[in-house]
Each structure stands twice: as structure tokens, then as C-alpha cells.
Amino acid sequence: MRVRNQFLIALAGLLSVVTFLSGCSSRPAVPAAPQHPDISGVWLGGGKGSWSTTRAKPGTEPDIPYTAWSLERMKGQRPGSGSDSDFENTTDPALKYADPLGFPRQYQHPLKFKIVQTDDYIYQLWEWNKVWRQIPLNKPHSDDPDISWYGESVGKWEGDTLVVDSVGFKDSTWLDGVGHPHSEELHVIERIRRVDPGALRIDFTFEDPVAYTHPWISQHTFKLVPGGKMTEVVTTMSDELHYRERFLQQKPAVPIRR
């Protein structure tokens, strides 16, 4: 009798295990988290003076839909480099006041930048003036974004492309080195995709109803820097004034830190 009871207990235990395993196998499988492309690394663009895709004189490019407001602004711009440059009397705020380059002009600087990729954020770290940018993923913009040098950015993945939406920019910065203006209503969309192991392409869409009659686009490709090392490159107002004093013989308007 005792042996029979032990057999029944063992059989009941076996049946409960079989029932548990059967229930597990009937449950739907939990889908694996999507695997996004790896866009991390140190990248170099080689510098680009204008977002225009033409070689026309600034203010006459057929691919840029100027409003009367932005055309008027362009008339007074004196860039520090290029065919119409006037470095000595430039109106470029990044040269004249040592202001930050701002966004998206920061991309045009010929020094490197680094992308750090996580599940929740994308980080961009620029060598020039140690600028950084944090892009939260799958989150909305603030109800009332602050106006800042580099704006507020949010991102999401669409297949193999990271789509970044940015708003809230100071209107004192230039879009690029030739002086294309913008207002505080500037809205920039980047579509970032790794087109091959050594190249990152970004398609830009610029929308600003004050400065441009309709959205317009540009594209830039960045090359991977294998084993890229980030260094510190910081330029201050004292650096700029010292340069002007030495090479342009301009007397500084304010004391220079030496």
C-alpha cells in the first residue's frame, strides 16, 4: 500500500510538470527587441561652407527658396572665408563674437565628431569647442522648448535610418559659413544612415516659414575615422582678438587674456 501511494505521488508530480511545460509552449513567444544599425564611431566631414547644392553666389542659389526677409539679411552678410569673404570686417557671429557655431552649422566644421549610441539616447560629441548634443529616442518635444544655440532634438528609428527632429534655435546663428539666415521658427529634420561600413550619410530638411518659402534639402557624407581620437580644441574671444592683433594689426577693443 505504501509503495502504491509513493507511485501515485510521483505520477501526480510528473503530470504537473508536463502540464506546466505544455502551458509554457502554448504561450506566445516574446518578440526580441529590434536590432538597430550601429552608427557609433568617430566621423569626419571635411568641411562644407554652404548647404546649397549649387555653386551660385549666395543669395542667388536656385535650390534655396528665399523669402524677402532672408534675402535682405543675406545682403549684409560678410563671411570670413570663401569667394566673397571679408575676414577683417566679417559679420560672422562665430568669428566676430566667438559665438558657438550653433546647429546645424556645427556639422560643417572640419574637425571630428563622435556618436555614442544607446537604447534610449544618441549622443554627439564635437571636437571643436567641446560641444555635445543629447538626442532622446521615442520621446516628444517639450510643450514649449527653450530657445538655445543647438535647439531641442528628439529621435526615432525608421528601419535603418535614425530620424532626428530639432526645433528651438537662436536666430543669431548662421545656418552655414556663407551666412544663410534663419529665424527662431527653424525646424530641422536629419535622416542619418550608415551607407557602408566607412560612411555615414545625413539628409537634412530645413523648414523656416520666416526665412524660406518652402522646405528645402541638403545632404552631407561623413567618413569613419578608424581608431579616431578626440582632442580638445577650444577657441575663446581672447584667442580671436590675439589672432587679429597679430595678423591683421587690429587694436583689440577689450583686454586680451594672454
N, C-alpha and C positions, 0 to 999 in steps of 0.2 A: 504493500500500500504506500509505503514511504517512497519507494523508487518511482511508483506511478505518479505521485504528486510532484516529485522533482522533474519528471519528464514533462508534465503539463506546464509547470512554471517555465521551463526552458523553452517549450514550444510557444507559449504566450509572448515571451521576450523576443523570440525570433520573428514572430508575426508583427510585433510592434515596430521592430527595426525595418522590416520590409515595407510596412505601411508608411513609415516616415520617409524612406528613400523614394517610394513611389510618389508621395506628395511633393517631394523636392523636385523630382524630374518633371512633374506636370506644371510647375511654376514657370512663368515666362522668364527667359534669361535677361539679366540686367544688361542693357546696351553699354558697350565700352565708351569711355569718353572720347570725343573726336580728337584725332591727332592733327594738329595744325602744322603747317610748314615752319621750318626753322629759319627765321630771318635775322637771328642774332649774329653779332660779329662786329668788326671794325670796318668802316666803309669810307671811301674817298671819292668825291665827285669831280675833282679837278677844277672847280671854279666855273661860274657862269654869271655873266654880267646882267643878263636880261632874261625874263620869262618869255619874251616874244620869240616865235619860231622863224621870224623873218630877219633880214639884215637891214631893214629900212631904218632911217633916222628916228629916234624916239619921238613919239607924237604923231608919226605917220604910218605906223605898222598896221597893215590891213587885217591882221589877226587879232588885234586888240580893239574892242568896241568902246572907245572913249565916250564919256559924256562931256558936255561943255565945261563942267566943273573940273574934271580931271585934265582936260586939255589946257585949261588956264593954269592949273598947277604945274603942268609939265613945262610951260614956257619959262618959269622962273627957276627950274632945277639946274644946278651946275654940279654934275657928278665929279668925283675925284679921279676917275680913270675912264678910258675909252676915247673914242674919236672926238667927242665934244667936251672933253674934261677941262676942268679949271681947278686944279688941286689947291692952288694958293687962295682962291676965293670960293671954295666949294660951299654948297648949301647942304651937302650930305650930312644928316644929323649924326651919323656914326663917326664921321671924321671931325666935324665942326665942334661937336659937344661930347664926343666919346660916348654917345648913347649906345645901348645894346642894338645889335642889328635887327632884332625883332624877328617875327615869323611872317612869311616863310623865307625871308631873305637869309636867315641863318644857314639854310641848306646850301647856299651859294658860296659860302666861304671855302677856300681851297684846302683848309685843314680837315682832319678826320673827325668822324663821329662814331659813337658806339651804340649798338642796340642791345639791350638786355631784355629778354623775353621771359615772362612768367605766365601762369594760367590766368591771373587777374589783372595784370598791368604790363604795359610795354614802356620801357624807359629808354630815352635817348640822351646820351651824354656827349656834348660837343667839346672838342679840344680848345677851340677859340673862346677865351674868356670864361671857361669852365661853366658853360650854360648847360642846364639839364631840363628835361621835359618828361612829365609823367602822364601816361595815357591809360585811364581805367577802361577795362573792357566790359561791354554789355551793361553800361550804365547810362542814364540820360544826362543831358546838360543840366546845370543848375537853373532854377527858375529865373534868376537874374544874374548872369555871370559877371564877375568883376572885369573891368577894362584893364588890360595888362600888356606888357611887352610881347609875351608869347601866347596870349589867349588861353582859353579853356578848351581842352581836347578830350574827346571820348572816342573809343574804337570798338570795332566788332569784326569778326571773321566772316567773309563770304567766300566759301570754298578755299582756294589757295591764296586769297587776297585779303590783306588787312586794310579795312576801310576806316579812316580817321576823319572825324568831323570836328572842325575848330571854329570858334567864334570868340568875340570879346577882345579886340585888339586896339591898342593905342593908335590913333591916326597920325601921330607924329613920325612914325617909321616909314621907310620906303619898302615897297614890295621887293625891289631888287636894286642892283648897283647903278642903274641908269636913271632911277628916280620915279618909277611908276608909283603913283599915289594910291591911297585907299582911305576910306572913312572908317568910323567905328562899326559900321554895318558889314564889314568884310566877313565873308563866310568862305572857308577853305575846306575842300574835301581832298584827301590824299588816298589813292589806291596803291598800296605798297605790295609788290610781288617779287619774289626771287625768280628771275627768269632763267638762270642757270647757276651752278654752284658758286661762280665767282662774280655774279652781277645781280644787283637789286634795282628794279625799276619803280619809279614813283610817277603816277599820273596825277597831276594837280588840276582841280577845277576851282576857279576864282569867281566868286559871286559878290557883287557890291553894287546895289542899285544907285548909290550916290555917284560912284566913280565910273561905272561901266553899264552900258545899256542892256547887256545880257551876259550870262555866264560865259567864260572863255577858259581854254585849257592849255596846259603845257606839260612837258614830260622831261624827266631827267633820269639818267642811269648812273649808279654808283658802283664802284669796283671794290671787291673784298680785298682787305689788306691782311694777308696771312700773318699770324703772329703779331698783329698790329699792337703797338704800344702807345698808350695815351700819355701825353705830356702836358705840362702846364704852360699855356700861352695867354697871358693876361695883359691887356693894354689899358692904361688909365689916361686921364686928361693930362697929367704931368708928362707921360710918355709922348703924347701927341704934341704938346707945346714945345717940349725939348726937341723933337724932330723938326718942327717948323723953325725954331730958333737956329738950329744948326745948319739946315739945308736951304731954307728959304729966307734966312736973315730977318725973320719976323720977330719983333719985340713982343714977348708974352704980355698979355693983358692982366694976368694974375701970376702970383709967385709959383715957381715950378719946384716940386719936390725932387731933389736930386739924390 
